[in-house]
Amino acid sequence: MTIINSRSILLYATMGFMRGIAPIRRTTKYLTNCPLVFKPRVKVMTVNFNDGPEEQHHEGARDFVFWNLPQVQYKNPDVQIVTFKNMTPSPFITCFLEDNTKVYFDVDSHSNKDILNRLVTTVGKTKEVLEEEAIASEAKSNPANFCRRLGFDRHCICEMPGQVPCPTIVPIPRHWRGKWWNQGYRWEEED
C-alpha cells in the first residue's frame, strides 16, 4: 500500500519530466555522468539488437540503449546515433569514422557496463585529454578572467571597454564608494 499526500501529488503534477519509465534518465546530473566522449573522427554510431524477451544474449545491448544511450547522445551532440531493432541475429555496434572506415563491436552476451567500457577504451577520449580540454575551455572562454601573471590576456578589469578606470590612476568619486555612502558621510556634505 502506497500513501500519497497532497504535497507529493502537487510535486509530481508540476514536474512533468519526472513521469514515465525511469525518469532519472532525463535529469542533467544523470546525463552528464557519462565517461564516453567520442574522438573527433567518429561521425556515426549504430546499435543493432533484438527487442524480444526470449533472446537473452541481447539483454546487454537493450540495457545499453535504455540506460546509456541518452548519456552518450548528451555528451556527443555532433555524432549521429542510430538504433536498429529486430534486424539481426546477434547484437553489434558499428562506429563510422570520418575516413569512411568502420569499427565493429560484437556485444553478444555483454552487459551494458562492459559495452560502455569497451567503447570508451576504443573510440573514446582518455581522461587526461578530457581534463586538459576542460581546463583550456574554462581558462580561455571566460572573458571575466584577468591577471597577466596567471596567463590571461588582461592585467585588470579596467582594461575592458565600459568599465570604471583603474583607481590607482583616476580616483573614484566619493559618492561611488560604498564606505562613504553606507557610513552616512553623504549627510555631512549636504548640510
N, C-alpha and C positions, 0 to 999 in steps of 0.2 A: 504494500500500500504506500503510495507516494502522497505526501502532504505538500500542497502548493498554496502559499499565501498570496494575498493580492499584490504585494510588492514584487514577487518573482514573476507573476503574470504580466504586470506592467513592464518589468525589465525586459522580458522576452518579446513583448509586443513592440517595444521601441527599438529593439536590436534585431532587425530583420536578417542581418547576415549571420546570426547565430542559430539559424534554423537548418534543418536537413541532416543528412548523414555526415558525421564528423565535422562540425562547423569549425573546429580548431584549424582546419586546413586553410581557412580564409583569413586568419589573423596575420598581421605583419610580422609579429615575433616568430611565428612558425615558418613563414615564407622566407625570411632572411636567414634562417638557421639551416643552410644547405652548404655542404662542402664542395659541391660541384659547380665550378665556373669554367666553362669551356675555353680552350685555347682559341685565339682569333681565327685559326684556319678551319674550324668546324662551322659549317653553314647549315646543315640539316641533320636531324636525328629522327629515325623511325623506330617504333617499337611494335613488334608483331607478336601477338599472343591470342589464345582462345579464351573465351569467357565462360565456358561451361564448367559446372561444379565437378563433373566426372573426371576432368583432366587435372590431376594433382601436380604434375610437373610444370604447369603454367601458373601455379599459385604465386610464386615469387615475382613473376612479371606483372601479374594482376595487382599485387600489393605495391609494386614499384610505381605503376601507373596511378593507383589510387592515392598513395601517401607521398611519394617523392616527386612525381612529375610536376605538380603545381610549384614546388620549390625550385625545380630546375628551370621552369619557364620564367619564374620571377627573377632569378639570378642571371638568366641569359636571354634578354629580350630580343636580341638580334639573331637568334638561332631559331629556325623553323622546326617545330616538333610535331610529328605526325604519328598517330596510333592506328594500327590495322588490327581489327578484331576478327577472329574466326576465319582466318585465311591461311593458316599454316599448321602443319602437324607438330612442329616444335617451336618454342619461343626463341626469338633472337632480336637483337638491337643492331641497327646499322647507322653509322655516322658517315656522312658525306663531307669530304674536305673540299677546300677551295680549288685544289688542283685536280678535281674530278676523280679522286681515289675514294675508295670505300673502306671502312673498318667495320668488320663484323664481330659481334659478341654473341656467343652461344650462351644463353641464360637458362638452359634446361635444368630444372630442379634446383636453381639457386634462390636464396632468399633475397628480399628487396635490399637489405643492407649489403649483402655480397655484391649485388649488381651495382649499387651506388659506389662502393669502394673500388670496384674494378673500373668503372668509368672515370673516377677521379684519378686513379693511377695512370690510366692510358691516355685519355684525351682532356683531362682537367689540368688547370694551372696548379702549381705547387703552393704550399702555404707561404713560402718565402716570397714568391712573386706577388701573391695577393697582399702580403703585408707591405711590400715596397710600393705597390700601386696605391694602397690606402694612404700611406704616409705622403706620397707625392701629390695625390689629389687633395689631401687635407691641407697641405702646406701651401700649394700654389693656387688653388682655386678660390680661396677666401680673400677678398680684397681688404678685409679688415686687419690682416696680419701686417705688422710693421716692426722695424728694428733691424738695421743693417747688419749688426754683429751676429744676429741669428740667421742671416741669409735671405732676408726678404728685400723687396725692391725699394721700399721707402724707409727713411730714418724715423719719421714721426708722422702722426695722423694729420698734422697741419700742412703737409705737402699735397694732400688731396684737395681738388677744387671744391670750393664751397665750405671749407672748414675754417674755424677761427685761426688767426695767425698764431704762431708759437709764442707763448707768454714770456719766453726769455728774450725775444726780440721786440715785440709790441705788447705793452702792458694791457691786461684785460680791464675794461671799465669796472668800477666798484659795484655798480648795480647788477652786473652779470655774475658776481661772486656769491656763492651760497652762504658763506660765512657772514658777509656784510648784510645780506638780505634777511637771514634767519635770526640773527642776534639783535635786531632792532636798530641798527645804525641808520637805516633809512629815515627813521623818525627824527633823529638828531639833525640831519642835514636839511630836512624840510622845514624845521622851525625857524 
